[in-house]
Amino acid sequence: MSSTYGQMNKKGILLIELYDTGIGMNPEFIQHAWKSFSRGDMSITRKQEGTGLGLSICKSLVEINGGEIKAESQLGEGSKFWFTWNIELFSSMTPTISKLPTSP
């Protein structure tokens, strides 16, 4: 821990999970979803236009931050995406004491 201007900071990891109920992806093609303009299974992506740049940009940003991004999916059942994001938690060095009101 280091102190900066009267604050203590701790490192933490934030986990974000996203679920969708769309058409899903064949699990064999998930590894290709992280590439720019991936087309995977052409019979499905022809209708859905592929993954474009979105997942590729997300992967780059998460990795720059030192996090990890993953996906799970089944055709016809939607997908689950999740990533971790490294954060710093700041708290004051002088504790704040607050007294809650008591019940009568």
C-alpha positions in Angstrom: 0.0 0.0 0.0 1.2 3.5 -0.7 -0.2 6.7 0.7 -1.0 9.6 -1.6 -2.2 13.0 -0.2 -3.5 11.5 3.0 -5.2 8.5 1.5 -4.4 4.8 1.6 -5.0 2.8 -1.5 -5.5 -0.9 -2.0 -5.6 -2.9 -5.2 -8.7 -4.8 -6.1 -10.2 -6.8 -9.0 -13.6 -6.0 -10.3 -15.5 -8.8 -12.1 -18.1 -7.9 -14.7 -20.4 -10.5 -16.2 -22.7 -10.0 -19.2 -25.3 -12.4 -20.4 -27.3 -12.3 -23.6 -30.1 -14.5 -24.9 -29.2 -14.1 -28.6 -28.4 -16.7 -31.1 -25.2 -17.7 -29.3 -22.0 -19.0 -30.9 -20.6 -22.4 -31.6 -18.1 -23.0 -28.8 -15.5 -24.0 -31.5 -15.6 -20.4 -32.8 -15.3 -18.4 -29.6 -11.5 -18.1 -30.0 -12.1 -16.3 -33.3 -14.5 -13.8 -31.8 -11.7 -11.7 -30.3 -10.2 -11.0 -33.8 -11.2 -7.9 -35.8 -14.1 -8.6 -38.2 -14.3 -12.3 -37.3 -16.7 -14.4 -39.3 -16.6 -17.8 -37.5 -19.5 -19.9 -38.8 -20.5 -18.2 -42.0 -24.0 -19.7 -42.0 -24.9 -17.7 -38.8 -22.7 -14.6 -39.1 -23.9 -14.0 -42.6 -27.2 -13.1 -40.9 -25.6 -11.4 -37.9 -22.6 -9.6 -39.6 -19.9 -11.2 -37.4 -18.3 -9.6 -34.4 -16.7 -6.5 -36.0 -14.3 -4.6 -33.9 -16.1 -4.5 -30.5 -14.8 -7.6 -28.9 -11.3 -7.0 -30.3 -11.2 -3.5 -28.8 -12.6 -4.8 -25.4 -9.9 -7.5 -25.3 -7.2 -5.0 -25.9 -8.4 -2.6 -23.3 -8.8 -5.3 -20.7 -5.4 -6.7 -21.4 -3.8 -3.2 -21.2 -5.3 -2.9 -17.7 -3.9 -6.3 -16.7 -7.2 -8.1 -16.7 -8.7 -11.1 -18.4 -11.7 -11.5 -20.7 -13.5 -14.8 -21.6 -16.7 -16.0 -23.1 -19.0 -19.1 -23.0 -21.7 -19.8 -25.6 -24.0 -22.4 -27.1 -25.8 -22.1 -30.4 -29.4 -21.1 -29.8 -28.8 -20.4 -26.1 -27.1 -17.0 -25.9 -23.7 -16.2 -24.5 -21.9 -15.2 -21.3 -19.0 -12.8 -21.4 -16.9 -11.7 -18.4 -13.8 -9.7 -17.7 -11.7 -8.6 -14.8 -10.6 -5.0 -14.3 -7.8 -4.0 -11.9 -8.9 -1.1 -9.7 -7.5 0.9 -6.8 -9.7 1.4 -3.7 -9.0 4.6 -1.8 -9.9 5.3 1.8 -9.0 8.1 4.1 -6.1 7.5 6.5 -8.1 9.1 9.3 -11.1 6.9 10.1 -14.5 8.4 10.0 -16.8 7.3 12.8 -20.5 7.6 12.2 -23.0 6.7 14.8 -26.3 5.2 13.6 -29.5 6.3 15.4 -30.8 3.9 17.9 -34.3 2.7 18.1 -36.5 4.0 20.9 
